Amino acid sequence: MKRGLYIGRFQPYHLGHKAVLEKIAAEVDEIVIVIGSAQESHSQENPFTGGERVEMIHRALEGSELSGRCYVAPLQDVKRNSVWVSHMQSMVPRFDVVYSNNPLVTRLVSEAGIDIRNPPMYQRELYSGTAIRRLMVEGGDWKALVPPAVVRFIEEMGGVERLICVSGSDGSI
């Protein structure tokens, strides 16, 4: 059995992530989905908590072909890149290959002697957490870019309102 690892912040989980996971699933039996920077929340860049992101991904995977083939694990940052890979290995299920396009992750995993692959990005200009969060704040059509289960979850937990709040300014410098 071969297990791949896919890491991202998933702020929020979107259809680009789904497309990448489907490509990875064609190469491995199981996938460890690692939620990076899991300790971050309530900010413009990271509005959702680690737990909310776990739930968001679980809901998106329910009933899909990936259901039952994925583990979702939150991972807090460590402030020492030289130990990041061993930290990750100690906190998530074992894996054989890492899928990432992040240059730092690619470098650290490669230096640790772990097989690293760059998954194809799926319409990155459209499916980007940054662009989706901007649409949420500006009242744009963000709902078309995320799975319906994620839309429902974000609406249930007041995610758009939170993002608007944390993106605002009190006018002081």
mmCIF file of the C-alpha atoms, coordinates in Angstrom:
data_MODEL
# 
_entry.id   MODEL 
# 
loop_
_atom_site.group_PDB 
_atom_site.id 
_atom_site.type_symbol 
_atom_site.label_atom_id 
_atom_site.label_alt_id 
_atom_site.label_comp_id 
_atom_site.label_asym_id 
_atom_site.label_entity_id 
_atom_site.label_seq_id 
_atom_site.pdbx_PDB_ins_code 
_atom_site.Cartn_x 
_atom_site.Cartn_y 
_atom_site.Cartn_z 
_atom_site.occupancy 
_atom_site.B_iso_or_equiv 
_atom_site.pdbx_formal_charge 
_atom_site.auth_seq_id 
_atom_site.auth_comp_id 
_atom_site.auth_asym_id 
_atom_site.auth_atom_id 
_atom_site.pdbx_PDB_model_num 
ATOM 1   C CA . MET A 1 1   ? 0.000   0.000  0.000   1.00 0.00 ? 1   MET A CA 1 
ATOM 2   C CA . LYS A 1 2   ? 1.347   3.386  -1.010  1.00 0.00 ? 2   LYS A CA 1 
ATOM 3   C CA . ARG A 1 3   ? 0.419   6.542  0.909   1.00 0.00 ? 3   ARG A CA 1 
ATOM 4   C CA . GLY A 1 4   ? 0.912   10.093 -0.320  1.00 0.00 ? 4   GLY A CA 1 
ATOM 5   C CA . LEU A 1 5   ? 0.940   13.293 1.707   1.00 0.00 ? 5   LEU A CA 1 
ATOM 6   C CA . TYR A 1 6   ? -0.582  16.565 0.490   1.00 0.00 ? 6   TYR A CA 1 
ATOM 7   C CA . ILE A 1 7   ? -0.044  19.684 2.578   1.00 0.00 ? 7   ILE A CA 1 
ATOM 8   C CA . GLY A 1 8   ? -1.828  23.010 2.383   1.00 0.00 ? 8   GLY A CA 1 
ATOM 9   C CA . ARG A 1 9   ? -3.410  25.684 4.545   1.00 0.00 ? 9   ARG A CA 1 
ATOM 10  C CA . PHE A 1 10  ? -6.903  25.084 3.055   1.00 0.00 ? 10  PHE A CA 1 
ATOM 11  C CA . GLN A 1 11  ? -8.130  28.615 3.805   1.00 0.00 ? 11  GLN A CA 1 
ATOM 12  C CA . PRO A 1 12  ? -10.658 27.528 2.536   1.00 0.00 ? 12  PRO A CA 1 
ATOM 13  C CA . TYR A 1 13  ? -10.668 24.072 0.926   1.00 0.00 ? 13  TYR A CA 1 
ATOM 14  C CA . HIS A 1 14  ? -11.625 24.695 -2.721  1.00 0.00 ? 14  HIS A CA 1 
ATOM 15  C CA . LEU A 1 15  ? -12.189 22.924 -6.030  1.00 0.00 ? 15  LEU A CA 1 
ATOM 16  C CA . GLY A 1 16  ? -8.521  23.311 -6.964  1.00 0.00 ? 16  GLY A CA 1 
ATOM 17  C CA . HIS A 1 17  ? -7.579  21.250 -3.891  1.00 0.00 ? 17  HIS A CA 1 
ATOM 18  C CA . LYS A 1 18  ? -10.206 18.682 -4.884  1.00 0.00 ? 18  LYS A CA 1 
ATOM 19  C CA . ALA A 1 19  ? -8.754  18.394 -8.413  1.00 0.00 ? 19  ALA A CA 1 
ATOM 20  C CA . VAL A 1 20  ? -5.204  17.957 -7.072  1.00 0.00 ? 20  VAL A CA 1 
ATOM 21  C CA . LEU A 1 21  ? -6.356  15.286 -4.607  1.00 0.00 ? 21  LEU A CA 1 
ATOM 22  C CA . GLU A 1 22  ? -8.064  13.391 -7.435  1.00 0.00 ? 22  GLU A CA 1 
ATOM 23  C CA . LYS A 1 23  ? -4.802  13.418 -9.431  1.00 0.00 ? 23  LYS A CA 1 
ATOM 24  C CA . ILE A 1 24  ? -2.829  12.238 -6.396  1.00 0.00 ? 24  ILE A CA 1 
ATOM 25  C CA . ALA A 1 25  ? -5.406  9.493  -5.745  1.00 0.00 ? 25  ALA A CA 1 
ATOM 26  C CA . ALA A 1 26  ? -4.612  8.026  -9.168  1.00 0.00 ? 26  ALA A CA 1 
ATOM 27  C CA . GLU A 1 27  ? -1.024  7.411  -7.985  1.00 0.00 ? 27  GLU A CA 1 
ATOM 28  C CA . VAL A 1 28  ? -1.462  6.256  -4.371  1.00 0.00 ? 28  VAL A CA 1 
ATOM 29  C CA . ASP A 1 29  ? -3.803  4.100  -2.302  1.00 0.00 ? 29  ASP A CA 1 
ATOM 30  C CA . GLU A 1 30  ? -4.308  6.573  0.547   1.00 0.00 ? 30  GLU A CA 1 
ATOM 31  C CA . ILE A 1 31  ? -3.658  10.269 1.136   1.00 0.00 ? 31  ILE A CA 1 
ATOM 32  C CA . VAL A 1 32  ? -2.639  12.101 4.278   1.00 0.00 ? 32  VAL A CA 1 
ATOM 33  C CA . ILE A 1 33  ? -4.046  15.626 3.972   1.00 0.00 ? 33  ILE A CA 1 
ATOM 34  C CA . VAL A 1 34  ? -1.985  17.861 6.236   1.00 0.00 ? 34  VAL A CA 1 
ATOM 35  C CA . ILE A 1 35  ? -3.427  21.169 7.344   1.00 0.00 ? 35  ILE A CA 1 
ATOM 36  C CA . GLY A 1 36  ? -0.400  23.437 7.663   1.00 0.00 ? 36  GLY A CA 1 
ATOM 37  C CA . SER A 1 37  ? -0.226  26.391 10.041  1.00 0.00 ? 37  SER A CA 1 
ATOM 38  C CA . ALA A 1 38  ? -3.023  24.748 12.023  1.00 0.00 ? 38  ALA A CA 1 
ATOM 39  C CA . GLN A 1 39  ? -2.465  27.092 14.976  1.00 0.00 ? 39  GLN A CA 1 
ATOM 40  C CA . GLU A 1 40  ? -3.321  30.147 12.865  1.00 0.00 ? 40  GLU A CA 1 
ATOM 41  C CA . SER A 1 41  ? -6.846  31.575 12.744  1.00 0.00 ? 41  SER A CA 1 
ATOM 42  C CA . HIS A 1 42  ? -8.932  34.732 12.855  1.00 0.00 ? 42  HIS A CA 1 
ATOM 43  C CA . SER A 1 43  ? -6.721  36.680 10.458  1.00 0.00 ? 43  SER A CA 1 
ATOM 44  C CA . GLN A 1 44  ? -7.151  37.856 6.878   1.00 0.00 ? 44  GLN A CA 1 
ATOM 45  C CA . GLU A 1 45  ? -4.716  35.226 5.585   1.00 0.00 ? 45  GLU A CA 1 
ATOM 46  C CA . ASN A 1 46  ? -5.879  32.448 7.923   1.00 0.00 ? 46  ASN A CA 1 
ATOM 47  C CA . PRO A 1 47  ? -9.501  33.076 8.941   1.00 0.00 ? 47  PRO A CA 1 
ATOM 48  C CA . PHE A 1 48  ? -10.426 29.488 9.842   1.00 0.00 ? 48  PHE A CA 1 
ATOM 49  C CA . THR A 1 49  ? -9.163  27.440 12.789  1.00 0.00 ? 49  THR A CA 1 
ATOM 50  C CA . GLY A 1 50  ? -7.368  24.133 12.363  1.00 0.00 ? 50  GLY A CA 1 
ATOM 51  C CA . GLY A 1 51  ? -10.440 22.287 13.614  1.00 0.00 ? 51  GLY A CA 1 
ATOM 52  C CA . GLU A 1 52  ? -12.731 24.158 11.242  1.00 0.00 ? 52  GLU A CA 1 
ATOM 53  C CA . ARG A 1 53  ? -10.479 23.243 8.337   1.00 0.00 ? 53  ARG A CA 1 
ATOM 54  C CA . VAL A 1 54  ? -10.509 19.573 9.383   1.00 0.00 ? 54  VAL A CA 1 
ATOM 55  C CA . GLU A 1 55  ? -14.308 19.633 9.435   1.00 0.00 ? 55  GLU A CA 1 
ATOM 56  C CA . MET A 1 56  ? -14.490 21.541 6.143   1.00 0.00 ? 56  MET A CA 1 
ATOM 57  C CA . ILE A 1 57  ? -12.359 18.888 4.396   1.00 0.00 ? 57  ILE A CA 1 
ATOM 58  C CA . HIS A 1 58  ? -14.241 15.980 5.999   1.00 0.00 ? 58  HIS A CA 1 
ATOM 59  C CA . ARG A 1 59  ? -17.557 17.400 4.819   1.00 0.00 ? 59  ARG A CA 1 
ATOM 60  C CA . ALA A 1 60  ? -16.188 17.964 1.300   1.00 0.00 ? 60  ALA A CA 1 
ATOM 61  C CA . LEU A 1 61  ? -14.931 14.365 1.102   1.00 0.00 ? 61  LEU A CA 1 
ATOM 62  C CA . GLU A 1 62  ? -18.125 12.727 2.412   1.00 0.00 ? 62  GLU A CA 1 
ATOM 63  C CA . GLY A 1 63  ? -19.700 10.575 -0.262  1.00 0.00 ? 63  GLY A CA 1 
ATOM 64  C CA . SER A 1 64  ? -16.873 11.187 -2.730  1.00 0.00 ? 64  SER A CA 1 
ATOM 65  C CA . GLU A 1 65  ? -14.564 8.622  -4.286  1.00 0.00 ? 65  GLU A CA 1 
ATOM 66  C CA . LEU A 1 66  ? -11.879 9.887  -1.851  1.00 0.00 ? 66  LEU A CA 1 
ATOM 67  C CA . SER A 1 67  ? -13.981 9.146  1.225   1.00 0.00 ? 67  SER A CA 1 
ATOM 68  C CA . GLY A 1 68  ? -12.315 6.440  3.278   1.00 0.00 ? 68  GLY A CA 1 
ATOM 69  C CA . ARG A 1 69  ? -8.982  6.913  1.480   1.00 0.00 ? 69  ARG A CA 1 
ATOM 70  C CA . CYS A 1 70  ? -7.879  10.085 3.277   1.00 0.00 ? 70  CYS A CA 1 
ATOM 71  C CA . TYR A 1 71  ? -6.587  10.990 6.701   1.00 0.00 ? 71  TYR A CA 1 
ATOM 72  C CA . VAL A 1 72  ? -6.819  14.660 7.697   1.00 0.00 ? 72  VAL A CA 1 
ATOM 73  C CA . ALA A 1 73  ? -4.234  15.876 10.202  1.00 0.00 ? 73  ALA A CA 1 
ATOM 74  C CA . PRO A 1 74  ? -3.658  19.408 11.502  1.00 0.00 ? 74  PRO A CA 1 
ATOM 75  C CA . LEU A 1 75  ? -0.012  20.426 11.889  1.00 0.00 ? 75  LEU A CA 1 
ATOM 76  C CA . GLN A 1 76  ? 1.234   23.399 13.856  1.00 0.00 ? 76  GLN A CA 1 
ATOM 77  C CA . ASP A 1 77  ? 4.220   25.325 12.589  1.00 0.00 ? 77  ASP A CA 1 
ATOM 78  C CA . VAL A 1 78  ? 7.623   25.030 14.187  1.00 0.00 ? 78  VAL A CA 1 
ATOM 79  C CA . LYS A 1 79  ? 9.942   27.979 13.949  1.00 0.00 ? 79  LYS A CA 1 
ATOM 80  C CA . ARG A 1 80  ? 12.981  25.890 12.959  1.00 0.00 ? 80  ARG A CA 1 
ATOM 81  C CA . ASN A 1 81  ? 12.926  24.704 9.371   1.00 0.00 ? 81  ASN A CA 1 
ATOM 82  C CA . SER A 1 82  ? 15.751  22.233 9.975   1.00 0.00 ? 82  SER A CA 1 
ATOM 83  C CA . VAL A 1 83  ? 13.456  20.110 12.184  1.00 0.00 ? 83  VAL A CA 1 
ATOM 84  C CA . TRP A 1 84  ? 10.177  20.695 10.349  1.00 0.00 ? 84  TRP A CA 1 
ATOM 85  C CA . VAL A 1 85  ? 10.154  17.372 8.438   1.00 0.00 ? 85  VAL A CA 1 
ATOM 86  C CA . SER A 1 86  ? 10.846  15.286 11.543  1.00 0.00 ? 86  SER A CA 1 
ATOM 87  C CA . HIS A 1 87  ? 8.180   17.283 13.410  1.00 0.00 ? 87  HIS A CA 1 
ATOM 88  C CA . MET A 1 88  ? 5.694   16.524 10.629  1.00 0.00 ? 88  MET A CA 1 
ATOM 89  C CA . GLN A 1 89  ? 6.630   12.841 10.563  1.00 0.00 ? 89  GLN A CA 1 
ATOM 90  C CA . SER A 1 90  ? 5.991   12.609 14.299  1.00 0.00 ? 90  SER A CA 1 
ATOM 91  C CA . MET A 1 91  ? 2.547   14.226 14.052  1.00 0.00 ? 91  MET A CA 1 
ATOM 92  C CA . VAL A 1 92  ? 0.869   12.604 11.025  1.00 0.00 ? 92  VAL A CA 1 
ATOM 93  C CA . PRO A 1 93  ? 0.267   9.064  9.751   1.00 0.00 ? 93  PRO A CA 1 
ATOM 94  C CA . ARG A 1 94  ? 3.227   7.537  7.924   1.00 0.00 ? 94  ARG A CA 1 
ATOM 95  C CA . PHE A 1 95  ? 3.611   8.358  4.238   1.00 0.00 ? 95  PHE A CA 1 
ATOM 96  C CA . ASP A 1 96  ? 5.771   7.339  1.282   1.00 0.00 ? 96  ASP A CA 1 
ATOM 97  C CA . VAL A 1 97  ? 5.709   10.386 -0.984  1.00 0.00 ? 97  VAL A CA 1 
ATOM 98  C CA . VAL A 1 98  ? 4.972   14.096 -0.519  1.00 0.00 ? 98  VAL A CA 1 
ATOM 99  C CA . TYR A 1 99  ? 3.069   16.208 -3.034  1.00 0.00 ? 99  TYR A CA 1 
ATOM 100 C CA . SER A 1 100 ? 3.782   19.931 -2.869  1.00 0.00 ? 100 SER A CA 1 
ATOM 101 C CA . ASN A 1 101 ? 4.567   22.940 -5.036  1.00 0.00 ? 101 ASN A CA 1 
ATOM 102 C CA . ASN A 1 102 ? 5.774   25.052 -2.129  1.00 0.00 ? 102 ASN A CA 1 
ATOM 103 C CA . PRO A 1 103 ? 9.496   25.725 -2.705  1.00 0.00 ? 103 PRO A CA 1 
ATOM 104 C CA . LEU A 1 104 ? 10.428  25.543 1.000   1.00 0.00 ? 104 LEU A CA 1 
ATOM 105 C CA . VAL A 1 105 ? 8.469   22.326 1.593   1.00 0.00 ? 105 VAL A CA 1 
ATOM 106 C CA . THR A 1 106 ? 9.996   20.824 -1.542  1.00 0.00 ? 106 THR A CA 1 
ATOM 107 C CA . ARG A 1 107 ? 13.509  21.722 -0.358  1.00 0.00 ? 107 ARG A CA 1 
ATOM 108 C CA . LEU A 1 108 ? 13.058  20.456 3.215   1.00 0.00 ? 108 LEU A CA 1 
ATOM 109 C CA . VAL A 1 109 ? 11.426  17.169 2.149   1.00 0.00 ? 109 VAL A CA 1 
ATOM 110 C CA . SER A 1 110 ? 14.063  16.602 -0.528  1.00 0.00 ? 110 SER A CA 1 
ATOM 111 C CA . GLU A 1 111 ? 16.899  17.233 1.947   1.00 0.00 ? 111 GLU A CA 1 
ATOM 112 C CA . ALA A 1 112 ? 15.298  14.654 4.262   1.00 0.00 ? 112 ALA A CA 1 
ATOM 113 C CA . GLY A 1 113 ? 15.565  12.064 1.458   1.00 0.00 ? 113 GLY A CA 1 
ATOM 114 C CA . ILE A 1 114 ? 11.798  11.681 1.000   1.00 0.00 ? 114 ILE A CA 1 
ATOM 115 C CA . ASP A 1 115 ? 10.284  11.273 -2.456  1.00 0.00 ? 115 ASP A CA 1 
ATOM 116 C CA . ILE A 1 116 ? 8.732   14.604 -3.480  1.00 0.00 ? 116 ILE A CA 1 
ATOM 117 C CA . ARG A 1 117 ? 6.445   15.252 -6.425  1.00 0.00 ? 117 ARG A CA 1 
ATOM 118 C CA . ASN A 1 118 ? 4.988   18.468 -7.786  1.00 0.00 ? 118 ASN A CA 1 
ATOM 119 C CA . PRO A 1 119 ? 1.282   17.920 -8.451  1.00 0.00 ? 119 PRO A CA 1 
ATOM 120 C CA . PRO A 1 120 ? -0.243  19.806 -11.365 1.00 0.00 ? 120 PRO A CA 1 
ATOM 121 C CA . MET A 1 121 ? -1.871  23.036 -10.243 1.00 0.00 ? 121 MET A CA 1 
ATOM 122 C CA . TYR A 1 122 ? -5.495  23.246 -11.290 1.00 0.00 ? 122 TYR A CA 1 
ATOM 123 C CA . GLN A 1 123 ? -6.443  26.654 -12.734 1.00 0.00 ? 123 GLN A CA 1 
ATOM 124 C CA . ARG A 1 124 ? -4.352  28.370 -10.041 1.00 0.00 ? 124 ARG A CA 1 
ATOM 125 C CA . GLU A 1 125 ? -5.375  31.885 -11.083 1.00 0.00 ? 125 GLU A CA 1 
ATOM 126 C CA . LEU A 1 126 ? -9.002  30.963 -10.344 1.00 0.00 ? 126 LEU A CA 1 
ATOM 127 C CA . TYR A 1 127 ? -8.656  28.425 -7.540  1.00 0.00 ? 127 TYR A CA 1 
ATOM 128 C CA . SER A 1 128 ? -6.537  30.300 -5.026  1.00 0.00 ? 128 SER A CA 1 
ATOM 129 C CA . GLY A 1 129 ? -7.352  30.738 -1.349  1.00 0.00 ? 129 GLY A CA 1 
ATOM 130 C CA . THR A 1 130 ? -6.232  34.365 -1.567  1.00 0.00 ? 130 THR A CA 1 
ATOM 131 C CA . ALA A 1 131 ? -8.581  35.075 -4.497  1.00 0.00 ? 131 ALA A CA 1 
ATOM 132 C CA . ILE A 1 132 ? -11.473 33.229 -2.848  1.00 0.00 ? 132 ILE A CA 1 
ATOM 133 C CA . ARG A 1 133 ? -11.036 35.122 0.438   1.00 0.00 ? 133 ARG A CA 1 
ATOM 134 C CA . ARG A 1 134 ? -10.967 38.404 -1.508  1.00 0.00 ? 134 ARG A CA 1 
ATOM 135 C CA . LEU A 1 135 ? -14.237 37.455 -3.236  1.00 0.00 ? 135 LEU A CA 1 
ATOM 136 C CA . MET A 1 136 ? -15.755 36.612 0.152   1.00 0.00 ? 136 MET A CA 1 
ATOM 137 C CA . VAL A 1 137 ? -14.850 40.047 1.542   1.00 0.00 ? 137 VAL A CA 1 
ATOM 138 C CA . GLU A 1 138 ? -15.959 41.899 -1.609  1.00 0.00 ? 138 GLU A CA 1 
ATOM 139 C CA . GLY A 1 139 ? -19.254 40.025 -1.963  1.00 0.00 ? 139 GLY A CA 1 
ATOM 140 C CA . GLY A 1 140 ? -18.178 38.207 -5.132  1.00 0.00 ? 140 GLY A CA 1 
ATOM 141 C CA . ASP A 1 141 ? -19.120 34.722 -6.329  1.00 0.00 ? 141 ASP A CA 1 
ATOM 142 C CA . TRP A 1 142 ? -16.815 32.649 -4.129  1.00 0.00 ? 142 TRP A CA 1 
ATOM 143 C CA . LYS A 1 143 ? -19.415 29.872 -3.761  1.00 0.00 ? 143 LYS A CA 1 
ATOM 144 C CA . ALA A 1 144 ? -18.769 28.607 -7.297  1.00 0.00 ? 144 ALA A CA 1 
ATOM 145 C CA . LEU A 1 145 ? -15.127 27.925 -6.377  1.00 0.00 ? 145 LEU A CA 1 
ATOM 146 C CA . VAL A 1 146 ? -15.618 25.626 -3.383  1.00 0.00 ? 146 VAL A CA 1 
ATOM 147 C CA . PRO A 1 147 ? -17.545 22.368 -2.926  1.00 0.00 ? 147 PRO A CA 1 
ATOM 148 C CA . PRO A 1 148 ? -21.197 22.812 -1.852  1.00 0.00 ? 148 PRO A CA 1 
ATOM 149 C CA . ALA A 1 149 ? -20.478 21.172 1.520   1.00 0.00 ? 149 ALA A CA 1 
ATOM 150 C CA . VAL A 1 150 ? -17.801 23.798 2.197   1.00 0.00 ? 150 VAL A CA 1 
ATOM 151 C CA . VAL A 1 151 ? -20.192 26.614 1.244   1.00 0.00 ? 151 VAL A CA 1 
ATOM 152 C CA . ARG A 1 152 ? -22.737 25.246 3.749   1.00 0.00 ? 152 ARG A CA 1 
ATOM 153 C CA . PHE A 1 153 ? -20.103 24.889 6.458   1.00 0.00 ? 153 PHE A CA 1 
ATOM 154 C CA . ILE A 1 154 ? -18.726 28.425 5.983   1.00 0.00 ? 154 ILE A CA 1 
ATOM 155 C CA . GLU A 1 155 ? -22.249 29.853 6.041   1.00 0.00 ? 155 GLU A CA 1 
ATOM 156 C CA . GLU A 1 156 ? -23.218 27.844 9.152   1.00 0.00 ? 156 GLU A CA 1 
ATOM 157 C CA . MET A 1 157 ? -20.214 29.061 11.115  1.00 0.00 ? 157 MET A CA 1 
ATOM 158 C CA . GLY A 1 158 ? -20.376 32.689 9.970   1.00 0.00 ? 158 GLY A CA 1 
ATOM 159 C CA . GLY A 1 159 ? -17.102 32.437 8.098   1.00 0.00 ? 159 GLY A CA 1 
ATOM 160 C CA . VAL A 1 160 ? -17.713 35.296 5.677   1.00 0.00 ? 160 VAL A CA 1 
ATOM 161 C CA . GLU A 1 161 ? -18.659 37.631 8.519   1.00 0.00 ? 161 GLU A CA 1 
ATOM 162 C CA . ARG A 1 162 ? -15.537 36.606 10.436  1.00 0.00 ? 162 ARG A CA 1 
ATOM 163 C CA . LEU A 1 163 ? -13.335 37.209 7.419   1.00 0.00 ? 163 LEU A CA 1 
ATOM 164 C CA . ILE A 1 164 ? -14.875 40.629 6.818   1.00 0.00 ? 164 ILE A CA 1 
ATOM 165 C CA . CYS A 1 165 ? -14.335 41.506 10.485  1.00 0.00 ? 165 CYS A CA 1 
ATOM 166 C CA . VAL A 1 166 ? -10.689 40.418 10.642  1.00 0.00 ? 166 VAL A CA 1 
ATOM 167 C CA . SER A 1 167 ? -9.977  42.072 7.291   1.00 0.00 ? 167 SER A CA 1 
ATOM 168 C CA . GLY A 1 168 ? -11.286 45.420 8.505   1.00 0.00 ? 168 GLY A CA 1 
ATOM 169 C CA . SER A 1 169 ? -9.452  48.302 10.075  1.00 0.00 ? 169 SER A CA 1 
ATOM 170 C CA . ASP A 1 170 ? -10.298 50.540 12.991  1.00 0.00 ? 170 ASP A CA 1 
ATOM 171 C CA . GLY A 1 171 ? -8.735  53.457 11.125  1.00 0.00 ? 171 GLY A CA 1 
ATOM 172 C CA . SER A 1 172 ? -5.727  53.817 13.413  1.00 0.00 ? 172 SER A CA 1 
ATOM 173 C CA . ILE A 1 173 ? -2.153  53.550 12.244  1.00 0.00 ? 173 ILE A CA 1 
# 
